[in-house]
């Protein structure tokens, strides 16, 4: 049976690579993004279905879920550093706006999308959410949102595992080929990030896509409730 896969934030970077990996495997892939032009172009290039959707909008998330009678794989890839919110005229107000933007984009979007599609998640299905090494160190409001994502995932796994649905987070380290830093990274900073790894190279979007594909495979059915660190050893766990 052809699997149905939904990738939020699938028009660029890691999300696009994940969508491409599942499409290459013959899955029926649906990808979302906020900009109609990017959604239409990427869907056409990958042979996928494109949906304009803001994952942080509960109405949009409900409308997205209504498209599916069955969903085998959900990849919550939408996120990243939000654009600077409008100034409020108050230092504390500005701080609050930054935290709210990061929580919405990096936690609540995944929560809303997952809850919206929960009724149609198929037995043996998979929920994968994109975390970050920033949850472990120097992450600020972005890292805090990603840390909360991992905590939510653990609870979600306990709820969905009886239905045969696995739930995991991929915590990416430094990955090239994305717009995460909003422009060219200074060479000194890039070199420092690479030097933190054990294997001496930056991550690639294909590294993350391959991990997501594995987590949705039969070989990963007993792997759930986990945060998998894909960072070349820049952050290690026991």
N, C-alpha and C positions, 0 to 999 in steps of 0.2 A: 504494500500500500504506500502511495506517495505521501510523504510527511508534509504537514502544513507548518510553516515557520513564520513567526513574526519577529522582526528586528526593529526596535525603535531607534531613532537616530541613525538610520541606515544609509544616509546619503553621502557620508564622507568618513575618512579615518577608519577607526576600528569597526564601527558599525557597518560601513560599506564592505570591509574585508570579511566580516562575519556573514553578511548577506551573500556575498559572492561565493564563499566556501560552501554554504548550504545549497545554493543554486547549482553549483558545479556538481553536487552530489545528487541532483535530480529532484530536490525538494520544491514544493510550491512555496515560494518566498514572498512575503509581504513586508515592505519596509516603509517606515514613516520618517517624516521630517517636517520642519516648520515652513520651509519655502517651497512653493509649488513648482517652480522651475527646476530646482535641484531634485525634488522628488520624481518629477516626470522624466528628467534626463537619466538619473541613476537607474530607475526601474527599467527603462528601455535598454540601457547598456547591459544590465544583468539578466534581463528576461524575467523580471519580477513584477509584482503588483505594487504600485506606489499609492500611499495615502498621506495626505497632508493632515498632520495631527500634532498638537502641542500636548505632550504627555502630562503636563502639569494642570491641564484643564479637565476637570471631572466630566463635563458634558462631552468633550471631544473624546475622552477615553471610553466613555460608555458607547458612543457612536462607533468607535473603532471596534470594540468588542462585538457589537451587533453584526459585524460582517462575517463572523465565524460561527459555524456549527460545531467545529472540532478544531482544536489547536494542539499540535504535538510539541512544539518548541517555542518558548518565548525568550527572547534575548533583550533585556533592558540595557541598551547601549547608549541611550540618550543621556546627556550630562555634560560635564566639563565646567570650565570657569565661566560664569555668566558675565555678560557685559555689565559695566559699572552702572548701578541703579542711579536714578536721578537724585541729585542732592536734595536733602530735606531742610537744610538750614540749621540743623542741630547735629552736633557730633554723635550723640547717642542715637539719634534718628537715622543718621547715615550708617552707623554700625549695624543697627537693626535691619536696615534694608539689605545690606550685604549678606548678613546671615540668613535672612528670609529667602533671598535669591538663590543662595547655595543650597539650602535645604530643599527648596522647591525643585531645583533642576537636578540635584544629585541623589535625592531620597524620595520625595513625594511623587515625582513622576513615575518612578518604578513601582511604588506602592499602589498608586491609582490604576496604572495599566494592569498590574497583576491582579488586583481585586476585580477589575472590570471583566477580565477574561477567565477568572477562576472557574466559573460554571462550565466552560467549554474545554478546559484542560483535559486532555485525554489520559486515561490510565497508561502508565509507562512514559508519560511526557516529562518535560524538563523546563524549569525556569532558571535562567542564568542572568545574573546582574553584574554589571561592570563596576568594580570597585577601584581602589587605587592604593599605591604605596603611601600616598599622602595621609591615609588613615593611621599610619604607624608613627609618623614623625613630621613635624614642621608643616602640618597641613592646614592650620587655621580653620576657618569656617568650612572650607571645601573638604579638608580632611575629616572634620567632625561629622559632616554629612555622610561621607563614605564609611566612616566607622559605624554610624547609625544604620547604614544600609546593611552592613554585615550582621549587626545584632538583629535587625528585622528579618534577615534571611534565615537565621537560626530558628526563630519562632515559626516562620512560614514553613520551613522544612518539617517541623513537628506536626503542623496542621495538614500538610498535603501528602506526606509520606504514606499514610494509610491508603490513599488512593493510588499509590504507585508513582507519584510525581516527585521527582528529585528537584532540589533547590540549592544552588551554589553561587558563590561570588568569585569572579576572577579579579584579583587585585593586581593591576598592571603596574609595572615600574616605568622607567623612562622608555617611551615608544616613539620612534621616528615615523614620519609619514602621516602626522596628524596636525591639526590646527590648534592643539591644546594651548600652546604658549602664545597664540595670537600673532605670530610672526617669526622671523628668523631668530633662533636661539644664539646668543653670543657664544663664540667658539670655546671660550674659557669655561662657561657654564656647561656646555655640552660635554666637554672633555671630563669635567669633574663628575658628571652623572655617569658617564661610561666607566670611569675609574672605580666607581663604587661597586661595579659588578664583578663577579668571579670569572666570567667568560670573556670579559674585555670587549663587549659589543653592545650597541643599543638594541632594545627590543624592536620588533617589527609588528605591523598590524597583522601580518600572517601568523606570527607566534600566538597572538591572542585568539585569532579566528580558529586556529587548529585546536587550541585548548577548549574553546566553546564547542567545536564539533565533537571532540572526544567526550565531553560531559553529556552530550546528547546521544551518545552511542550505547549499544548494549553492554559494553565493557565497563560502563560507569554507573550501572543501576544501583549498586550498593554504596555509592558515593553521594552523600547528601548532607546539607547543613554545614558545609565547609566553605572556608575562604582559601582559595588557591592563589599563592603568590607567584606570579610569572614576571620575574625581574632580573634574571641572570645572577641571583645571589646578592643583589644589593640590599635586600632585607631577608634574613633567614629566620626560620622558625624551628621549634623542636616538636 
